[in-house]
Amino acid sequence: MGNEFAVDSVHTDEEAVTEGYRGFVVNQKWINPFHNKSYADLDRLVTEFLNITKLHRDWHPYVRKGALLAQDPKAFGEDFKEQHRSKQLLWPEEIHALEIEASDGWRQKLDQPFILFALVACCSLGAAVQGWDEAAANQAQVYYSSSQQFNLAWYDKGPGPGPLLGLINSAPYLGAALVGCWISDPLNHYLGRRGVLFVACLISAGSCIWQAFAYSWLQLFLARFLLGLGIGPKSVTAPIYASECAPKKIRGALVMMWQMWTAFGILLGFIAGVVLSNISLTNGIRWRLIIGSPAILPLIVCGYVYCLPESPRWLLAKAREKRPSRTRFFEKAIESLSRLRRTKVQAARDLFLIYHQLENEESYTENHNRFFELWSVPRNRTALIASVICTFFQQFCGVNVLAYYSTLVFGYAGYSREPNLPTAAPIETSALEASMGFGILNFVFAIPAIYLIDTFGRRSLLLATFPLMGMFHLLTGLAFLSSGRKRKVLVTLGIYLFDIAYSLGEGPVPYVYSAESMPLYVRALGMSIAIATNWLFTFVLSITFPPFWKHITHTGTFVYYAIWCFVGFFLILLFVPETKGLTLEELDSTFSIPTKIHMRYGRQQLVYVIKYYFMWKRDTPKPQLIVHFDKPPIRRKGPLRKISFEHLDEKPQSSECQSEVQPEIKDELRNRESKRQVTDHELA
């Protein structure tokens, strides 16, 4: 076993909170506001809650039982029966519902009310809109880019996609990054989750229809920029809406659904393009139908979103504004939870818990600047940097180059009738079908990622797939140096293999990682920054591809994205901690590890892989970074963390691993000891 080193922080002042551990204190208070409350204190809180909410008397016994469950899910055990024989216990159907809720089996997790699945379907359709638009733009540009109305396919010298084509393709993400993401907060405040989805989908549908009737590149650009004003609020609101309404056991899987159904939208868009390409139409009509087809899904969402319950958290937040109609919002909140949960006691429990979590949130944010603390608190800064790295490389791995330009790339690979001038020549259906294959693989291989992300791990998936994506980009780029059938086969193979690697790793991980790594009190702000980063670099990627394709050659373009994949591997290795299977408390401890220690650990991992797998040194010990979380005393404002580097084979560390890590941790301990003298009595 390797040596263990304690990196601790003890605080004796009740009000003083060390910057590095502030997230821990706030999370502890928000996760369970009733921790260490006595039965009498909890009963007093219930009475105050009922007086404030003025709920109907029929709800009172459910709220009292729900409060006990909010404090402890096992509150109605044998100890409670012995101490409170006169109290009403849970009914058999309530016990059964709670047992299903606590189960770890997927079949039990899916035993939810039908309205919850309808809500998830609504959010999923919202995600599919942007995927469908990407695929529609990919295929429609084949027809309109060379038309005399737009004339986007030519530079002054030689054939190829013009710079305006990149600007038009990237316009939705420019609108989302500059405007859409940032107006989502005020829109959510005034319109609610359903209202934002309705308005965003209405904008999306209208802009898709406008695209279909555009008669100049400027009209097409403005229509697609307007589409970004729908994509931005929708991409922020839909995951939040689903997570606020879903039980915690399936909340993580629902966050991942956004990326999965974006891939499904890409598949639908490619299918629509192939179908319309086989119908006897003029090219002028065909591309308008293709680019207008994404309007179908947002219109469906607009049609039934108001049949769904509103977010209970949003309703309670409006009720806490102390407006004259606050009682009505409390009634709507309990009604919403009643539709989303199996039993009334579960609905009452969640109502009581959410109310007090909001109370703690408001009391904290009144005296703290969340934006400043997102950067100044080391724990928060580490999580933000890791999240931004994931979202940045989700784009700069080059995936949206293929989402937007795969038909053009396949045309140059040999699928078109005139390989040298694919954008000017009539495109054979085979190029569109090759793009449809890209969409099929993108969706199909997102499905096993639902299982792998919680078993293999987020960081492990990224580290395993980024080198593969880089190698497959190199294969695609070098394939353009060949000709004929060999080029066609190798380009197709490289693109499809890249697509599979992306769908298993970098496709689903960024949204999940960004949502879970942030502390609760800065999560919405951190997610907005991460998503805005994603959209901004989607714009950069889409607008830069046409000049790259022209000036650094086809091979050079794919080599460029391959280099970014390898850079991403090293940044993830050094700066992105693993979050698989960690509770919120454990996440606080993980992200509080000094960055230089995690960088040293990442370097040791790389040395181990090289020695064990490439140099065939099977006796090489495997380094592990283990974070032990110890619950702090009542008067302490931070966790005691033990960081140890251990080996799976439990042999003594005698190689470079120990000699490299131990001085780093000793220096850290000396620095902390010089700043604060901790006595044995204080540690006790």
PyMOL commands that set and color helices and strands:
alter all, ss='L'
color gray80, all
select helices_A, chain A and resi 19-31+39-53+57-71+78-83+92-102+106-109+114-144+163-180+184-212+217-245+248-277+283-307+312-319+326-340+344-365+370-376+378-396+399-415+429-444+447-455+458-479+484-504+509-517+520-551+553-575+584-591+595-614+656-675+680-683
alter helices_A, ss='H'
color red, helices_A
select strands_A, chain A and resi 4-7+623-630+640-647
alter strands_A, ss='S'
color yellow, strands_A
deselect
rebuild
show_as cartoon
